[in-house]
């Protein structure tokens, strides 16, 4: 992994090579942080393993700095109930692992996770103590998952943020002279019968000492405004804090682009009230969270009519193009994951950013961190990520690109390969073995290898048929731009209520620079349907021509409909910070939320030539 850095970023001070491990001691120069990097290849027998871990523990006690440890760890867990089904501890080598342990989905390991959540020892799945569960958002696969986490897996995982930050700082100067306005949202913790807590990752991370100790250095929002459990108050407080300290903000961000899209809508609805609070120096009566009120009393210290007038003047402008730059004049870039389903928000963020670079820093999931963006200034539509080989053991399952919808439905065309054997241009489903008890686990994303960086592959994120849909919609919306119409959000579902079934698109449209509903020209909207159908893959066209799929239907919904969809998912336990707008709706309840907002319905021709 050291090959990721150059000498201007990482300085090697000493190294040590033994039969079973390699140690590199050095310093991240940008942060002034000393670290120990270690790669382990553990022996097969329990007695030899015990000697190895004793030696490593003795070595660790001689260094006071942080450790990053990677390598072949499946031998540590060979005696667990789960892995012992497939081989004995004396056969716990890499080849036995790959030959005998099956590739699984969440449903396959859910019984073990449920047993741990209900009080059984974590050793049935993993040798180390499982300390917490991370609760996934549930918008991608249709259900929330409990992902185990250990102290070691958290310590390993947090370094991808540091790496991504180092790379970004090579592109922007003086970032340490200001602060970051990052939007974070929390959800209530859920305690399992075993006593282990299950949290969304954003909530879990916000409560760690790692986050709290560095909060004052990089985040403009007080911790009380992040840990508040009321989404409306969280958004209001964080925006108010950001506006009061507008000249200190050098970067704006959130985990996912959907959060920034939601922030724009909230600002449009509440800027007058925010100005009123700033002008008078008092919070409104509906602001009731005591922790937030106490924290804000240290920031909102009195009336500031001059600032209120300035913000009012900016927000009263008919066009909000470049509003981020106007509100936060020192901002250098916007940080948010904009790949996969988040790419639909790129035009909106580019409009409101007014030329501010849009950086998609990393590719992560609840299960693992995959990689970081080594070219932060690349076009947001062309972002690729470089895999970090130490964050998990990665395998790649080659698939046929047009084999189906989500990854679990794609047609595999070969056996899984290791990280070093992936091929340029190949579409593959990623399979991970993590540091917290997931073995050969199908994450569900199909990726495309676009290049290599020091032998570590570049990948484009989430190359399922969602990408085909995104490209098709991107082509179609081009004919709306001359009319000043913007597509702000979309989703879809398969309607099987009649035979043959059809695909239905939901589009939320607005006029560029305002929230006015555009006048919908039936001819233009029907043309959009045709362009979408012409842009999708061969399989769809084949079924359409054969009459196995009916004409595409496009339903235009009123402004704010997709905010209601986000509210629905967050009410089910998803955090706003982790919310991924589903490109393919599987929930009947979600479809029922969008349907009442429909203001127009359009179709492609009955037959496809």
Buried (B, 14 or more C-beta within 10 A) or exposed (E): BEEBBEEEBBEEEEEEEEEBBBBBBBBBBBEEEBBBBBBBBBBBBBEEBEEBEEEBEEBBEEEEEBBBBBBBBBBBBBBBEBBBEBBEBEBBBEEBBBEEBEBBBBEBBBEBBEBBBEEBBBBBBBBBEBBBBBBBBBBBBEEBBBBBBBBBBBBBBBBBBBBBBBBBBBBBEEBEEBBBBBBBBBBEBBEBEBEBBBBBBBBBBBBEEEBEEEBEEBBBBBBBBBBBEBBEBBBBBBBBBBBBBBEBBBBBBBBBBBBBBBBBBBBBEBBEBBBBBBBBEEBEEEBEBEBBBEBBEEBBEEBBEEBBEBBBEBBEEEEBBBBBBBBBEBBBBBBBBBBBBBBBBBBBBBBBBBEBBBBBBBBBBBBBBBBBBBBBBBEBBEBBBBBBBBBBBBBBBBBEBBBBBBBBEBEBBEEBBEBEEBEEEBBBBBBBBBBBBBBBBBBBBBBBBBEBBEEBBBBBBBBBBBBBBBBBBBBBBEBBEEEEBBBBBBBBBEEEEEEEEBBBBBBBBBBBBBEEBBEBBEEBBBBBBBBBBBBBBEEBBEEBEEEEBBBBBBBBBBBBBBBBBBBBBBEBBBBBBBBBBBBBBBBEEBBEBBEEBEBBEBBBEEEBE
